[in-house]
Amino acid sequence: MDCGLITLPLGPLESNMYILTGPSGVFVIDPSVSPKAAEDYCNLPGLASGECPVKAILLTHGHHDHIKYVNSWISAYPSAGVFFSSNDRELIKNAFMNCSYMEGSETVYDFKFSDLAGTYGQNIYKDDSMEIRTFETPGHTMGSVCFLVNLSGEEMLFTGDTVFKGSVGRTDMPGGSSKILAESIRRIAKLDPGLRIYPGHGPESTIGYEIRFNPFFSL
């Protein structure tokens, strides 16, 4: 399978879901889009019917607009690993805290996952062509994480709602803390300025761009 990154800006609140493809298989980040809609958008035959080599489902945090279809993906790919921080466990079990009420629903989630709490800087996947490391970046939620992916030599940081181009995630919802988010931003700012950022909403950016133009990187 060819190496590639597909952005699907189709989720609730125009949240970005990402699909990574390569020799290692398929990796799904923030499954806010159904397998059928993803297959149609990406032109990946068999994605909806469980016929693609999906290896992992990666969740940056527990808000509804980023995990709306996690159970659909788990049903289609029961052998895929699910990675999520237990520091957001309370969110997924409460419709107010996971903000599903904002879409007019009361959705709670219950799924098994490999816990990312306490894994800062650790590899959660590694083979000859793919490496995924986690960086715990609380603030938007207490369980927010970023995924640093090296796909055949190309590095990418998936930031969820921690960092957007020119801004950061809001902290006025349950589990949010502006003070803790500022600490997370300071750690992110130490990464390679050329590192590309792929956020949970909006366009991509780089660490260097955010250092220069994002006011929250100077707090």
N, C-alpha and C positions, 0 to 999 in steps of 0.2 A: 504494500500500500504506500502511495506517495506521501511524503511529508507535507503537512499543511495545517493551517489554522483557519477555521471558519467561525465568523462572528454571526450570531443570530440575535438581532436586537428586537425580538418579537415578544418578549415576556411581559407580564404585567408591569406597568409604569415604564415600558420600553427598556426593561432590564436586559442586559447582554448575557446570553448563554454562549459558551465557547465549545467547539469540538476540535480536538487535536487528532490528527491522523499521521501515521508513520509506520515504520517496520514493526514497532512494538504493538500496534493495534490502535484502538480508538479510545480517547479519554474525553469525558464529558465534564465540563465545569459549570456549575450552577444551572441545573436542569429546569429552567423556567418555561421550556417549550416541550411539547409532547413528542415522543418518538416519531409519530406520523408526520407532524408538521416539520420536524427537523429533517426527515427523509426527503420530503418534498422540497424544502428550501435548499438543502445541501446536494440534492441529486445523488444520494448514497443508497442505492437499492438494497433492500433487506434490513435497513436500520430499524424500521418499526416492528419487524417480525422477529427480531432477535437473531438475525443471521450475520451481523457484523461482529468483528472481534473487539467488543467493548471490554476494556480491562478495568476501568475505574470510573467512579462518579465522585467528583470532588466538590465539596460545598464550602464556600467562603464564609457563610454565616447562616443564621436560621430564620431570616425574614422570608415571608411567603412569596414575594415577587422573585426570589432567587431559587426557591426549592419547590415550586408549585407542582411540578410533574416528577418529583423524585421517586414516588412510589410506582409510577408508570414505567420509569426506566429500570427500577429494581425488578419489576414483574417481567419486563422483556429480557433482562440480563441478570438473572439471579446469582450468577457466579462472579459478577463484577464486584470489586471492592468498593465500599462506600466510606468516604473519609470526611469526618465532621468533628468539631470540637464539642465535648460534653459541657463546656462552659456556656453553650447556647441551648442546652437540653430543655431548660425551663421555657424558652421561647417557643420551641416547636410544639409544645404541649398546651399552649394557651393562645387562643385565637386573637385576643387583644394584643398580646406581647409579640406575636409573629406578624401582626399587621394585616392578616387576611381580611379583617373586618373592613379595611379600606377599599377592598374590592367587592364588598357586599356579601362576603361569605364568612363562615365561622369554621375555619379549617384547622385541625390539629393533626400532628404527624407522629408516627411511631414506627421507627425503622432501626435495624441493627447497623452499627457502623464501627469502623476503626477510629479510636479516639485520638484526636490531634492535640488535646490539652497536654501541655508540657513537652511538646515536640519541637520547640523553636530551633530552626536551623538543621533539623534532621531530614534525612532521606526517607520518603515513604514509598518510593519506587525507583528502581535503577536497573538498566540493562545496557546493552552496547549502544543503543540509539536514543534512549530516553532516561532522563533523571528528573525527579520531582522532589523539591525540598519545601518544607513549610516554614512560614514565619508568622508566629502569633502576633497579631496587631490589634489588640482590643481597643475599644473606644466607641466605634459605631455600635457594636454590641460587644459583650464581654468575650464571646467566642469567635470573633472575627479573625480570620487568617488570610494570609497571602500565599500563593503558590508560585515558587520560582521554578520554572520549567526550562530544561536544556534539551531541545529537540534537535538531534544531529548537529550539535555545535551552536545552535542559535538559542540564546537565552531570552526568556519572556517572564514578566511578573504579572500575575493575575491578582488584582487588588480588591475585588469585590466592591464594597461600598466604603472602603477605608480611604482610598484616594481616587479622585476624578481628575480629569484635565482641568487645571485651574482651581480646583476646590477639593473638599473632603466630604465624607459622609456626615449626615446630621447626627446630633448626639442628644436630641430632646425626646427620644423614644425610650421605652423600657430597656434598661441595660446599657444605655449610652452614658458616656462621660467625656466631656471636652478635655479635661486634664489628662486622662489616660490616652485619649486619641492623640494629643500633642506629643506625648512620649513615644507613641508608635510611629508618628510621622518623623520624629528625629532619628529613629533607627532606620527607617526607609531611606532617609536622605543620605545615609552613609554608603548606600549601594552605588554601583557603577553608574556614573551620569549618563552613559550611553544605553543603559538597560531600558528596553521598551516596556511600557506599562499598558495593561489591558484591563480597564475598570469595569465595574458592574453596570455602569450607565455611561453613555456618551462615547466620544472618540478616544482612540489610543493616544499615548503621550510617551515621554521619556522621563527618567529621573532628573536629568539635567534641565529639561524644560520646566519641570515643577519647581526645582530649586530657584530658577530665575524668575518665574512668573506666578507661582502659586503663593498667595500671601500666607497661607497656613504653614508653609515650609520655613517661614522666618520668625515664627512665634517662639 
